[in-house]
Amino acid sequence: MKQQLTTTVRVEGKGENKSAAFSAALSQVQRNVLKSTQNILLRIEPQDVNVITAEETIKREKFLFFFLSRERKSYYVALDITVNLTVINTDKVVFVTK
């Protein structure tokens, strides 16, 4: 019934700082794993993280084109995360009809 699987998930995240971008990406791991399997998940253990893309975008803004100039930064990351899954295979469970 209980099985161990290993899979790789690609996730992306954006944020106003580096930690927010990584946090947004890592919060998508469980959602993407649930989409890829029909089994019941018991545990998701990240094993390895590979950074595919890491980008910093800087925009210069000015109020009325002249006043109060500032720079706004935004960050984007794309990650490949290798995870070990512990699942219950529902196809092997025998249900009794009453």
C-alpha positions as CSV (number, residue, x, y, z in Angstrom):
1,M,0.0,0.0,0.0
2,K,2.6,2.5,1.0
3,Q,5.1,3.5,-1.7
4,Q,8.2,5.7,-2.1
5,L,8.4,7.8,-5.2
6,T,10.9,10.4,-6.4
7,T,9.9,13.1,-8.8
8,T,11.1,16.5,-10.0
9,V,8.8,19.6,-9.9
10,R,9.4,22.9,-11.6
11,V,8.0,26.0,-9.8
12,E,8.2,29.7,-10.3
13,G,7.9,32.7,-8.0
14,K,7.9,36.5,-8.0
15,G,8.4,38.9,-5.2
16,E,9.6,42.3,-4.1
17,N,12.7,40.8,-2.4
18,K,14.7,37.6,-2.8
19,S,13.1,35.8,0.1
20,A,9.6,36.6,-1.1
21,A,10.4,35.2,-4.6
22,F,11.7,31.9,-3.1
23,S,8.8,31.7,-0.7
24,A,6.3,32.1,-3.5
25,A,8.0,29.4,-5.5
26,L,8.3,26.9,-2.7
27,S,4.7,27.3,-1.7
28,Q,3.7,25.9,-5.1
29,V,5.5,22.5,-4.6
30,Q,2.6,20.8,-2.8
31,R,0.1,22.1,-5.3
32,N,2.1,20.8,-8.3
33,V,2.7,17.4,-6.7
34,L,-1.0,17.0,-6.0
35,K,-1.9,17.7,-9.6
36,S,0.6,15.1,-10.9
37,T,-0.7,12.1,-8.8
38,Q,-4.0,10.5,-8.0
39,N,-2.7,8.8,-4.8
40,I,-3.0,10.0,-1.2
41,L,0.1,11.9,-0.1
42,L,1.6,11.1,3.3
43,R,4.9,13.0,3.1
44,I,6.7,15.4,0.7
45,E,10.5,15.6,1.4
46,P,12.6,18.0,-0.7
47,Q,15.9,16.4,-1.6
48,D,17.6,18.8,-4.0
49,V,16.9,22.4,-5.3
50,N,18.3,23.6,-8.7
51,V,18.0,27.2,-9.7
52,I,17.0,27.4,-13.3
53,T,16.5,31.1,-13.6
54,A,17.0,34.0,-11.2
55,E,16.2,37.5,-12.5
56,E,16.2,40.9,-10.9
57,T,14.2,43.7,-12.6
58,I,14.9,47.4,-11.7
59,K,12.4,50.1,-12.7
60,R,13.0,53.8,-12.2
61,E,9.9,55.8,-11.3
62,K,9.5,59.5,-11.0
63,F,6.5,61.5,-9.7
64,L,5.3,63.9,-12.5
65,F,8.3,62.8,-14.6
66,F,10.8,64.9,-12.5
67,F,10.2,64.6,-8.7
68,L,10.8,62.0,-6.1
69,S,12.7,59.5,-8.2
70,R,13.1,56.0,-6.9
71,E,14.1,52.5,-8.0
72,R,11.7,49.6,-7.6
73,K,13.2,46.1,-7.7
74,S,11.3,42.8,-8.3
75,Y,12.7,39.3,-8.3
76,Y,11.8,36.2,-10.3
77,V,13.0,32.6,-9.7
78,A,12.4,29.3,-11.5
79,L,13.4,26.2,-9.5
80,D,13.6,22.5,-10.2
81,I,13.0,20.7,-6.9
82,T,13.6,16.9,-6.5
83,V,11.2,15.5,-3.9
84,N,10.7,12.1,-2.3
85,L,7.1,11.2,-1.9
86,T,5.5,8.8,0.5
87,V,2.1,7.8,-0.9
88,I,-0.7,5.4,-0.3
89,N,-1.6,3.6,-3.5
90,T,-5.5,3.6,-3.5
91,D,-5.6,1.0,-6.3
92,K,-4.2,-1.6,-4.0
93,V,-6.8,-0.9,-1.2
94,V,-9.6,-3.4,-1.2
95,F,-13.0,-1.8,-0.3
96,V,-15.8,-4.0,0.9
97,T,-19.3,-3.3,-0.4
98,K,-22.1,-3.3,2.1
